Structure formats: C-alpha cells, structure tokens
Amino acid sequence: MPFNNHFNIKRFSHLLKQDLLINKTKYGLTILGLGLITYILGYMFLKSSMVSMIKHDYAVFQNYIICFAFFMMYVGVIIGSAFPDLSDKIKTSNYLLTPGSTFEKVALQFLIRIGLFVPIALGVFWIGIRLAKASLMPEKVNYNSVEQLMDPALIPYFDYVFLITQTNGKIWDTWQILFVFFGLFSYGIYLFAGATYFKRYALAKTIIASVVILMASITFSVGLSHIFNPEETHGFNTELNEFEITNYLTSIELFMVSLSLFSWMFFLAIAYFKLKEKEV
C-alpha cells in the first residue's frame, strides 16, 4: 500500500483522534484507577511505616522510593500493553489494514503510552502520594516500651527530588541520575517493543525474556572473569578491570550510562521493523 511508505502529519492526526475517540473511556478509567490505587496503597504503606519515617530521616527516602518502584511496575504494565489489537488474529488483520504507515502506527502508540501517559501518570502519583500522606492521622504507639504520640506532620511531603537523593541528603552524581532516568526509559521501550514481538501474553513473555537475558549476561560475565582472572574470581563473584576516565567517572560507570542512554533506540527500532514485518 502506498501509505505504508511515508509519514503524513494529517493522516497521523486522524489516527490519533480516532484512537482517542474509541478508547477515551478506557484511558480515563485507567488514569482514574491509577490515582485511586496510588492513594489507597500509598496510604496503607505510609501508615504502616509512619513511625520509622518520623524517627529516621533515611526511612523517608527509602519508603517513598519503594512506593514509586511499585507505581512504576503498574506504569510498565500499561506501556507493555501497547498495540492491543496484535493479540488477536482478526483484530490484527483489521489493525494492519488501517490507513497509516508503520512509522505512524508506532509513533501513535509511543505518543499515547509514553509521550502522554507517562507524564500524566507521574503527575497522578505526585498528587496521590501527597494526598495519602495528608490523610495520615496522629496516633499513639508503643515505641521502646514507651507510649508516644506520632504526628505525621513531621513527615515531609513527597517530591521527586527524593528519588535522586542519598540517605545523607546529598544529590546523586550526574551519571547516576542519567543511568536511572534513561534506564527506566529504555526498559519502558523494551516492554513497548515486546508488544510487537510476541503475539499472545506479550507482557509476561517480555518480562520473562528480560530475566533470561539478565541471567545470561551475568553468567557470561562470570565466565569471562573465570577465564581471564581465575585467581580473583570465586563462584559468581566477578573481578572486572576498570579505570578512571574522569575524576567522577570510571569505565564501568561509563558503560552503564551508555547502555541506558542508547539501548532504547535499539528497542524502538525492533518495534518498528517487527510491525513492518507483520504488514508484509
């Protein structure tokens, strides 16, 4: 089909309007459910951790990070559920016949699942977790055999800066911030690409594949360490040679940052070519 060969902004806008019109209720309920789940689970978790968060500053960072980690798992499920029509043969045939180039279809799902949903989801989490904290009530608890009144007002409200702050209050190094940010982004694109690669149960298969790849990579690294550094390597402990590139960055840290910075491009290309392969 001729429309499969190029990008047309007018056709792309029609695809976007059509998708939002058909799925607006589903998208709205997803965001509403996300906010409700964030509030309920956040309240329960913060309530159970209130004493430690009041008594210890480091617990504030740790508990908020745990809440955010579980939240991002839910976001990953939404991202990994991209291209929902590809899970059914009949829907797949109709979807592939929809007027639009491969790039437009990939760009549409990317825009909805990541470009629009992720910023909205981050805003929902910020509101939900702060509402959960505001809902905490003072209560008396036995702490070290002494009954004390715990006032949740002593717990600071959540801010995203907590996610990049060490327990001593120091902000992470730049390479660490880049590694975490682009690492999460790249893994999101990996889940996104898995939706085009696998036909059924794509999300579950993609997660399983990531675990297999991780374990294979670790095993490969351990094997190389046993070969080249047999005296220093014991069991699954690896001995890697590293050197300083700058005063703040080693060779291993540079490799980790580079992997997170560029791997998302590879996964996005897989999504494009795999969808194009289905259209042939």
N, C-alpha and C positions, 0 to 999 in steps of 0.2 A: 504494500500500500504506500502511496506517495507521502502520506502524512507521517509515516514512521521514520522519515529520513531527516527531519529538521525540527527546530523548535519554533513555535509560533505563540507569541505572548497572548494574542486574542483567544486562541484555542485553549491555552493553558488557563486563562481566567475563567473560561466557560467550564472547564473540568473542575476547577476549584469551587465555583458557585454551585455546580451540580452536586459535588460531594458534600458540601456544607448543607445544602438543601435536603439531601437524602438522609444524612447522618447527624443533623443538628441535635435531635433529641438524645441520641446515643452519646454524642460528645458532651452535651450539657450534663447528662446524668453521670458520666464518667468524672467530670470535674467536681460536681456536687458530692459524689460518693468519695472522691479523693479527699475533699475537705472534711467530710464527716468522719472518715476513718482516721485522718490525721489528728483531728481533735480528740476523738474518743480514746484511741490508743496512746496518743501523747499525754492526755490527762492521766490515764491509768499508770503509765510508766513514770511520769514525773511525780505522781502521788506516792508511788512505792519507793522512789529514790529521793524524796524530799529531804530526809534527814541528812543523807550523805552530801547532797548538793548544798545544804546550808552550812554544814560543818567543814567541808573541804572544797576549796576553790577548784582543784583539779577535777572533781566529780562533775562540776557544771559543764566543762568542756566534754568530758567523756560521755555523759548521758545525752547531751544534745547531739553529739556525733552518732551515737547509737540510734537515736530516733531518726536522724537524717539518713543513715545507712538503710534502715528498713523502708523508709519512704522511697529511696532511690530504687529499691528492688521492685516496688509497685510501678514506678515510672518505667523501669526496664521491661516489665510485662506489657505495658501499653505500647512501647516502641517496638518490641518484638512481635506484636500482633499486627504489624503493618501488612498491607496487601492481603486483607482478609478473604478476598474472592479467590485467591490462589489455592485455598484449601479444599475446594470443591470443583469437580470436573466441569459441570455445567456452568457454574459461575465463572470459572477460569476462562472458558471459551467466550462467554459474553464480555468479560473484562478485557480480554486481549483484542476483541473486535471493536472496543470503544475507540472512537476517533481520537487520536493523540499519539505522539511519538513516544518511544521508550523513555527518552530523557524526560519528557513532560510527566509521564506517569511516576517515574522515580522521584522527580522533583516535587510532585504533588504530595506524595506520601512523606517525603522528607520535610516539607514545609509544615504539614499538618501535625505529624508525630513528633518532630524535633523543633522546627523553627517556631511553631506557635504553641504546641502543648507544653514543652519543657519550661519556657519562661513563665507561662501561666501556672504550671504545677509548682514551680519554685515560689511564686507569689502566694499560692494557696497554702503551701507548707509554712511559710513565714507567718501568715495570718493565723493558721490553725494551731501551730505550736505556741504562739504567743497568747492566744485565747485559752488554750489548755493551761498554761502557766497562770494566767489571770484568774482562772476558775478555782485554783487551789485555795483551800481554807485553812486558817491556823488550827492546829490540833496539838493535844498533849500526848507526848510519847515518853516511854522509859528509855533513857539514854545513859548507859553506865550506872544502872540501878538508881537513877535519879529522874523523877518526872519533870520534864521540861516542856515549855510551850514553843512549838516550832512555827515560826512566822514565814510563810512563803514569800513575803515581800522582800526577804533577804536574798532571794534567788534572782539573778539578773535575767531580763528577758532575752530570748534568743536573737542573735544576729549572725549573719553568715560569716562574719569575721571569726567567729568561734571555731569554724571548721578548719581554719588555717592558722590557728593559734596553739602554741605549745602549752603544756600544763603550767609552765612558769610565766606565762603571759607574753612570751616572745612570739612574733610573727614568723612563720616558716620562711625558709630561704626561697628565693625566686624559682630555682629549679624544682623544688618540691611542689610549689603551687602549680607550676606548669605541668608537672608529671601527673598530679592528681586530677586537675581540670581536664586535660586532654586525654588522660587515661579513661576517665568516666565517659567522655565524649566518644572516644574510639570504641569502647565496649558497647556503647549505645548503638553506634553504626554497625558494629558486628552483629548485634541482635537484629537490627534492621535488615541487614543483608541475609541473615538466616531465614527470614520470612520468604525470600525469593528462592533460596537454595533448596529448602525442604518443602515437600508437598503437604504432608499432614503432621500435626503435632510439631510444627516448626520451632516454636519457642522452646519446648522441652528438649528437642533434639539439638538445638543450637547451644543450649546451656551445657548439655552433656558433652557435646563436641568441644566446648571451651575447656571443660575439666580434663578431657582426654589430651588435648593439645598442651595444656599446662603441665600435666604429669609427664607427658612425653618430653617436653622441653627440659624439665627438671632432671629427668633420667638421663637425657643426652648430655646435659652439663656435668652431671655427676660422673658419667662415663669418661668424658674428656678430662675431668680433673683426676680420675684414677689413672688415666694413661700418661698424662704429662706431669702430674705431681703426685705420684703414688705414695711417697713418704708422708706428705702432709695431709692426704685425704683419708678419712676414716668413715666408712659407711656412706651415708648420704650427705656428709659434710663436704663441701667443695672448697677448694683453695684456688682462688682466682687472682691472677696478676692484674693489678691496677696501678695507675699512675695519675699524678695531678696534672690536669690541663690548665686550670687557673687556681687561684688561691681558694676558690669557693666550689670548684667542680672537679670531680675525678672522672676517669674514663668510664667506669661503670655507671656513674650517675648520668653522664652524657648519653650513654647508650639507652638508659631507661627513659630519659627525656625524649630522645629522638624517636624511640619506638612509640611512645604515646603521641608525639606530635604528628607523625606521618602515617601511622597504621590505619587511621580512619579513611584515608584516601584509597587505600588498597581495598578495604571492605566495601566502600561506596562503589568502586569500580566493579566489584563482584556482583553487587546488587543490580547494576545497570546491565552488564553482559549476560547475567543469568536470566533476567526478564526478557532481554532481547532474544536470547536463545529459545525461550518459550514461544515467542511470537513468530518464529521462523516456521 
